[in-house]
Amino acid sequence: MGRLPSWARPSPAIRYALGVLLAALLASNGVTYLASVNYYHREQAAQQRQGAVLEAKLCTTLGRLAALAPPPGSPQANPSRSYDQQLHAVLAQLGPDVGCERTGR
């Protein structure tokens, strides 16, 4: 294989144009990559803030539910008291199960 004929060799202007286009393509890809990474991190931070707000509201509500006392009375004399007491025990345990502090923040 020998050298290409002169009509098949790209001129220096064409080689320069191809180099500029390649550099522009690489720069464009780099900018797009950096923008998408920045967007991802901003979205992650926003979701974490929303999660913290939801967790605080949930823990507050669960703490208030745990603070409610079931009606007093003998479960043997009134079976609905047994249900209320069991329901209170389950609701009081829900807060710690999902990671809320026992103080019911």
SVG drawing of the C-alpha trace seen along z (x, -y; Angstrom):
<svg xmlns="http://www.w3.org/2000/svg" viewBox="-68 -26 72 37">
<polyline fill="none" stroke="black" stroke-width="0.4" points="0.0,0.0 1.4,-3.3 0.5,-6.8 -3.0,-8.1 -3.3,-10.0 -3.4,-13.8 -7.1,-14.0 -7.8,-11.5 -5.7,-13.3 -7.6,-15.9 -6.3,-19.4 -4.8,-21.1 -8.0,-23.3 -10.2,-20.2 -8.0,-18.5 -8.1,-21.7 -11.9,-21.9 -12.2,-18.2 -10.0,-18.9 -12.1,-21.9 -15.3,-19.8 -13.8,-17.0 -12.7,-19.5 -16.2,-21.1 -17.8,-17.7 -15.6,-16.7 -16.2,-20.1 -20.0,-19.8 -20.0,-16.3 -17.9,-17.4 -20.3,-20.3 -23.3,-18.0 -21.8,-15.5 -20.9,-18.1 -24.4,-19.6 -26.1,-16.2 -23.9,-15.5 -24.8,-18.9 -28.5,-18.2 -28.3,-14.8 -26.7,-16.2 -29.2,-19.0 -32.1,-16.5 -30.5,-14.2 -30.2,-17.1 -33.9,-18.2 -35.1,-14.6 -33.1,-14.3 -34.7,-17.6 -38.1,-16.4 -37.5,-13.1 -36.3,-14.8 -39.5,-16.9 -41.7,-13.9 -39.8,-11.9 -40.2,-14.8 -44.0,-15.0 -44.4,-11.2 -42.5,-10.9 -44.4,-13.8 -47.8,-12.2 -46.6,-8.7 -45.4,-10.3 -48.7,-12.0 -50.5,-8.7 -48.2,-6.9 -48.9,-9.6 -52.7,-8.9 -53.7,-6.5 -56.3,-3.9 -59.5,-4.2 -59.1,-2.7 -61.1,0.3 -60.9,4.0 -60.6,5.9 -62.5,8.8 -65.5,6.6 -65.5,4.7 -63.9,6.6 -63.6,3.3 -61.1,2.1 -58.9,5.1 -59.0,4.1 -58.2,0.4 -55.2,1.4 -53.9,3.8 -54.3,1.1 -52.5,-1.4 -49.6,1.0 -49.2,1.6 -49.4,-2.1 -46.9,-3.0 -44.4,-0.5 -44.8,-1.8 -42.7,-5.0 -39.6,-3.1 -40.0,-0.5 -39.6,-3.2 -36.7,-4.8 -38.4,-7.6 -37.0,-8.4 -38.9,-7.1 -39.4,-10.7 -41.9,-11.2 -40.3,-14.3"/>
</svg>
